[in-house]
Amino acid sequence: MGNVMSSMLQEVNEDKIRESVRYCCESAKPGGGYIFSTSNCLFAGMPLESYHVMLDEYEKYKIYDDFKAD
C-alpha cells in the first residue's frame, strides 16, 4: 500500500508527482494486490492541484493488464 510521498504533494511539481506515481505502480503492482495511496494522510493546506495531478497519473496506470486471477 502506498507510497506517493505526501510531502511531495505540498509543492505543485507536476513532473515529480507523476514520476512518483509511475514508480509506485511499476514497482508494487506486479503480482497483484497493490493498493494505491499516499505515504501518509492528506493534510490541511495541501494544494488540491497536486492531488488532482496524482490521481490523473494514476488513472493511466491503475489497470492490471497483466494480472490474471487463478
HELIX and SHEET records of a PDB file:
HELIX    1   1 SER A    6  GLN A   10  5                                   5    
HELIX    2   2 GLU A   14  ALA A   28  1                                  15    
HELIX    3   3 LEU A   48  TYR A   61  1                                  14    
END                                                                             
